[in-house]
Amino acid sequence: MRYTKISMRFATAALSAFIGMSAGFYPVMNTQAAPYERVNGYYQLKDGTVIKEAIARGIDVSRWQGNVDWTAVAANDVSFVMLGTRSKGVIDPNFHTNVQGASAAGLKVGAYIYSLATTTDMARAEADFVLDLVKDYPISFPIAFDAEDSSTLGTLPPYQVSQIINAFCDRIREAGYHPLVYANDYWLANKIDLSQMKYDIWVARYEAKHTYQKPVMWQVTSTGQIQGINGNVDIDFLYQDLTPKLPGNLWRKIGDKTYYYQNYAMQKNTWINDGTGWFYMNNEGQASTGWFDKDGQRYYLDDTNGRMFTGWKQLSDKWYFFNAGGSMNTGWLLDNGAKYYLNSDGTMATGWVDLNGQHYYMSDTNGQMKTGWMDLNGKRYYLQDSGVMATGWIDLNNKRYYLNNDGTMVTGWHTDGTSKYYMTDDGSASTGWKQLDNSWYYFNTNGTMSTGWVNADGSWYYLAGDGKMHSGWLDDRGAKYYLSNSSGKMTVGWRQVDGSWYYFGESGAMASGMITVNGKQYYLNPSDGKMKVSETFTADGVSYTANADGVCTLTPAETTQETTGETQPAAPGTTTPQNNSNGTGNTNSGNSGTVSETAPGREIGPGIH
């Protein structure tokens, strides 16, 4: 197979070249069945011995075979080839063309080195030489250590030979290739300490069955004839399916670099998935790391192994999100029910974010978009369901709130246009009665502060221009009204004020002159509305006498002089002092002097009796 046959192969090659030239430079093709081919489904030796254990036929080739027609070889029942890697201390000159041609033809391709090592370090150096040579090619078959040189390896004791072989094979195995040990029957029996051996054997014995038990491959001859090759070639029988030992997709560390092989080929300038994630292999076959831009997308590849990140990743105190395809997200992101915003550089936004004139707030702690009420730096904001910061009026849970243009919630007095509102401590607009600074105000259902007359709870009240509820006497559009000092309610019917009785009609306006209430007449001084009591007076030329209750009757003819009673009168129309608030003569009594009423059921406050 190796240097021991150089002379013979040189002669054979020269003869083949001569025949080739005389035949017009066409390669010699065997047209008849030759030894070592299949007969009735089984391979056989030259003497016809059937080798039933053989499952495939292959060859091993080096520079001595010259130019090879690999398509013809593949068509001649050749499944695999072992290629020589070194010749005369340098790379076999035909290795590159052979490995490319054999791979293209669909053959399983392995390699071997004729070892000259005498130390384990030399063996590892030979392994590194082979690995560096084959790494760029789709090596789909084992890499073998050829142990047969008698002047170097053959001078050492068997245990040392085994150590050297193991050193080479260990390095090959660590790189992810399957190592073989090539040796003939004699070496296996006498030159190698098999007790130390742990690798598969490729045995060599020509024209006769080998004596070594259970090799994975047998080199059966050095004088085989294969179409596509001029002259002799080594033929090998494979005994064992090595596919499980020859994975096509794997990582390999060769020297100080790591590569990924897919279908035995080193991957370059492409994405790969090794089952644990995605990686991008650059033009040197190395996994890219760190930030990586490709086709307008940005990725982050692990600094240590190059694996593409997906999901959240913190880098330099900034958070980024990489989608399922690995590309960096920008803009809005919905993740596990929460919304985030990624800036144009991919960094997760926190705090206030302004987008198209709208404002959002992203949590300082986790970047999630805020919704609902938010307290920040002593101020309150409302973020809508869309995340947009609210401004102006908003209605929530049957309450109204007002947010300034900067989003801050208003409390206290608020003026909007010509309307005034009072926003409570929780920001909601007051409605109904509200006491502020010892004054009462009334706010309608939308929170607007009322002024003027207001009907609330079935009673009338008057709110001044500043919104404060009025009490006591009121002059309005030429009429006089009296509003309770305690509740602010407009008086209707009889009311005693400062010891005098007055009558207020259904509109609340103070009456004057002669009036009839419940069929009885009363006279109210036109100048001040006070009811006449215990005196005779003339009205419109007619003389009347008002008794102690204020009831007026015509003065008898014999009585013309007005008299003044000295007894405190009862409520008009009654025999006991009463306050008639509805003109029926049956309301609660009033006392003389200044009125200070308190509505039943409460201390003070409008709208409650």
Secondary structure, 3 states (H helix, E strand, C coil): CCHHHHHHHHHHHHHHHHHHHHCCCCCCCCCCCCCCCEECCEEECCCCCEECCCCEEEEEECHHHCCCCHHHHHHCCCCEEEEECEECCEECCCHHHHHHHHHHCCCEEEEEEECCCCCHHHHHHHHHHHHHHHCCCCCCCCEEEECCCCCCHHHCCHHHHHHHHHHHHHHHHHCCCCEEEEEEHHHHHHCCCHHHCCCEEEEECCCCCCCCCCCCEEEEEEEECCCCCCCCEEEEEECCCCHHHCCCCEEEEECCEEEEEECCEECCCEEEECCCCEEEECCCCCECCEEEEECCEEEEECCCCCCECCEEEEECCEEEEECCCCCECCEEEEECCEEEEECCCCCECCEEEEECCEEEEECCCCCCECCEEEEECCEEEEECCCCCECCEEEEECCEEEEECCCCCECCEEEEECCEEEEECCCCEECCEEEEECCEEEEECCCCCECCEEEEECCEEEEECCCCCECCEEEEECCEEEEECCCCCCECCEEEEECCEEEEECCCCCECCEEEEECCEEEEECCCCCCECCCEEEEECCEEEEECCCCEEEECCCCCCCCCCCCCCCCCCCCCCCCCCCCCCCCCCCCCCCCCCCCCCCCCCCCCCC
